[in-house]
Amino acid sequence: MKFRILLLPALIAALSGGAQAASLLDFGAGTSGYGTQFLAANDDESTNQLNLPFSINFFGQTYSSFFVNNNGNITFESALSSFTPAAFPIASQPMIAPYWGDVDTRGVGNVWIHSPNADTLAVTWQNVGYYSSATDKTNSFQLLLRNRADTGAGNFDVDFRYERLEWTTGSASGGSNGLGGTPAQAGYDAGDGVNYLTLPGSRTADVLNLQNSTNVAGGEAGLWSFAIRNGQLPGSSPTNPLMPVASDEGWNFNFNVVPGRTVFIDPDIAVGYDYIVNSGPSIASVLLPTFGDGLYDLWLWNGSEWVATGDVLTGGVTYNFVEAVTRFRILGIEQSAALDPLNPTAFVTGLTFDGSGQVSMSQNPITVSVPVPEPETYAMFLAGLGLLAMARRRRAA
């Protein structure tokens, strides 16, 4: 059975470092507004097992309780004192981690927990320092779980809100003055060795950029939102997309793949696209959508330039590469099709890969600027388009 992941970059905003970061939600509860301080000032400690306000289906496992760990995460099987983030996936430790790093609140900061209603849980790390008892840099971030049982039993949403990120690493994780070493990691992990998601920049200095970007269309900087449906990762169905982040050239994706699973990605509009694997398994096949005439020209990279193969790919028909490739180009999306760049299902592409593991890839749109011609030139231009379309159809046949 094929597994589908939708990635919808057409609605992503990549925000500059000067953008206003997402504010923490204040519930007007307790002395802080963020709820109750379940954790006193500490280093590497956790709460006792706490009840969730609603049950969740997290990758096929139903949980009704959880642990809040001082070091920027919650877990479901047991408490976690680890302060240096291990790269996901981590066996037998299902967790949701807005910012897994060496939080130390003995110098400054607090961890608050609050359930404002039966459908919401909030955990807030407010003005927290880093090991050892450092106060020169502080982070403020928040995790929210929202019950979505109205869409199916155990379904829920996850929000990460980053109001301020100044440090990445404690000194026991190789850091110096809160930076360097092994930086914090953000995302979530099923604990099964297969299903996990790591946010961009995790375990690098770029994790600080989480406060300057978002995966929510029109969302404020620092807001990251994910829908867990039927126990599966975002991207398991067209109604539950996984949103990547825009780059200067196109759209960047990071996800885990296994052979036999089809990954669907949906970029911004263009006359063509370059699909480039930056790291991980190579692309074994591609399935393009039927749009316009549904015919596309395939180009391959020979190491120094793009070369037309002469092959015409047909939308809705899987094309298997003779040998798996790390990059390919498609051209032939008609400008007259006028794809709406805000349509989140405009151009869904299916990819399979030749191996397992984490894939980092880009899909960069190829755009053209067509000046408005004189009337007689415009007539010739339209005629030329018609001839080209006929030629492409003959080649496809």
Secondary structure as the mmCIF struct_conf table of DSSP 4:
data_model
#
loop_
_struct_conf.conf_type_id
_struct_conf.id
_struct_conf.beg_label_comp_id
_struct_conf.beg_label_asym_id
_struct_conf.beg_label_seq_id
_struct_conf.end_label_comp_id
_struct_conf.end_label_asym_id
_struct_conf.end_label_seq_id
STRN STRN1 LEU A 6 LEU A 7
HELX_RH_3T_P HELX_RH_3T_P1 PRO A 9 LEU A 11
STRN STRN2 ALA A 14 ALA A 14
HELX_LH_PP_P HELX_LH_PP_P1 LEU A 15 SER A 16
TURN_TY1_P TURN_TY1_P1 GLY A 17 GLY A 18
BEND BEND1 ALA A 19 ALA A 19
HELX_LH_PP_P HELX_LH_PP_P2 GLN A 20 GLN A 20
STRN STRN3 ALA A 21 ALA A 21
HELX_LH_PP_P HELX_LH_PP_P3 ALA A 22 ASP A 26
STRN STRN4 ALA A 29 ALA A 29
TURN_TY1_P TURN_TY1_P2 GLY A 30 SER A 32
STRN STRN5 GLY A 33 TYR A 34
STRN STRN6 THR A 36 LEU A 39
BEND BEND2 ALA A 41 ALA A 41
STRN STRN7 ASP A 43 ASP A 43
BEND BEND3 ASP A 44 ASP A 44
STRN STRN8 SER A 46 SER A 46
STRN STRN9 LEU A 50 PHE A 58
TURN_TY1_P TURN_TY1_P3 PHE A 59 GLY A 60
STRN STRN10 GLN A 61 ASN A 69
TURN_TY1_P TURN_TY1_P4 ASN A 70 GLY A 72
STRN STRN11 ASN A 73 THR A 75
BEND BEND4 PHE A 76 SER A 78
BEND BEND5 THR A 84 THR A 84
HELX_LH_PP_P HELX_LH_PP_P4 PRO A 85 ALA A 87
BEND BEND6 PHE A 88 PHE A 88
HELX_LH_PP_P HELX_LH_PP_P5 PRO A 89 PRO A 89
TURN_TY1_P TURN_TY1_P5 ALA A 91 SER A 92
STRN STRN12 MET A 95 TRP A 100
BEND BEND7 GLY A 101 GLY A 101
STRN STRN13 VAL A 103 ASP A 104
TURN_TY1_P TURN_TY1_P6 THR A 105 GLY A 107
BEND BEND8 VAL A 108 VAL A 108
STRN STRN14 ASN A 110 ASN A 117
TURN_TY1_P TURN_TY1_P7 ALA A 118 ASP A 119
STRN STRN15 THR A 120 TYR A 130
TURN_TY1_P TURN_TY1_P8 TYR A 131 SER A 133
BEND BEND9 ASP A 136 LYS A 137
STRN STRN16 ASN A 139 ASN A 147
HELX_RH_3T_P HELX_RH_3T_P2 ALA A 149 THR A 151
BEND BEND10 GLY A 152 GLY A 152
TURN_TY1_P TURN_TY1_P9 ALA A 153 GLY A 154
STRN STRN17 PHE A 156 ARG A 164
HELX_RH_3T_P HELX_RH_3T_P3 SER A 171 SER A 173
TURN_TY1_P TURN_TY1_P10 GLY A 174 GLY A 174
STRN STRN18 GLY A 175 SER A 176
TURN_TY1_P TURN_TY1_P11 ASN A 177 GLY A 178
STRN STRN19 LEU A 179 GLY A 180
BEND BEND11 GLY A 181 THR A 182
STRN STRN20 GLN A 185 ASP A 189
BEND BEND12 GLY A 191 VAL A 194
STRN STRN21 TYR A 196 THR A 198
TURN_TY1_P TURN_TY1_P12 PRO A 200 ARG A 203
BEND BEND13 THR A 204 THR A 204
HELX_RH_3T_P HELX_RH_3T_P4 ALA A 205 ASN A 212
STRN STRN22 SER A 213 SER A 213
BEND BEND14 ASN A 215 VAL A 216
TURN_TY1_P TURN_TY1_P13 ALA A 217 GLY A 218
HELX_LH_PP_P HELX_LH_PP_P6 GLY A 219 GLU A 220
STRN STRN23 ALA A 221 ALA A 221
TURN_TY1_P TURN_TY1_P14 GLY A 222 GLY A 222
STRN STRN24 LEU A 223 ILE A 228
STRN STRN25 ARG A 229 ARG A 229
TURN_TY1_P TURN_TY1_P15 ASN A 230 GLY A 231
STRN STRN26 GLN A 232 GLN A 232
TURN_TY1_P TURN_TY1_P16 PRO A 234 GLY A 235
BEND BEND15 SER A 236 SER A 236
STRN STRN27 SER A 237 SER A 237
TURN_TY1_P TURN_TY1_P17 PRO A 238 THR A 239
STRN STRN28 ASN A 240 ASN A 240
HELX_LH_PP_P HELX_LH_PP_P7 PRO A 241 PRO A 241
STRN STRN29 LEU A 242 LEU A 242
HELX_LH_PP_P HELX_LH_PP_P8 MET A 243 MET A 243
STRN STRN30 VAL A 245 ALA A 246
BEND BEND16 ASP A 248 GLY A 250
STRN STRN31 TRP A 251 VAL A 257
TURN_TY1_P TURN_TY1_P18 PRO A 259 GLY A 260
STRN STRN32 VAL A 263 ILE A 265
BEND BEND17 VAL A 271 VAL A 271
STRN STRN33 GLY A 272 SER A 279
BEND BEND18 GLY A 280 PRO A 281
HELX_LH_PP_P HELX_LH_PP_P9 SER A 282 SER A 282
STRN STRN34 ILE A 283 LEU A 287
TURN_TY1_P TURN_TY1_P19 GLY A 292 ASP A 293
STRN STRN35 LEU A 295 TRP A 301
BEND BEND19 GLY A 303 GLU A 305
STRN STRN36 TRP A 306 THR A 314
TURN_TY1_P TURN_TY1_P20 GLY A 315 GLY A 316
BEND BEND20 VAL A 317 VAL A 317
STRN STRN37 TYR A 319 VAL A 325
BEND BEND21 THR A 326 THR A 326
STRN STRN38 ARG A 327 LEU A 331
HELX_RH_3T_P HELX_RH_3T_P5 GLN A 335 ALA A 337
TURN_TY1_P TURN_TY1_P21 PRO A 341 LEU A 342
TURN_TY1_P TURN_TY1_P22 PRO A 344 THR A 345
BEND BEND22 ALA A 346 PHE A 347
STRN STRN39 THR A 349 PHE A 353
BEND BEND23 ASP A 354 GLY A 355
STRN STRN40 GLY A 357 ILE A 366
HELX_LH_PP_P HELX_LH_PP_P10 PRO A 371 GLU A 374
HELX_RH_AL_P HELX_RH_AL_P1 PRO A 375 ALA A 396
#
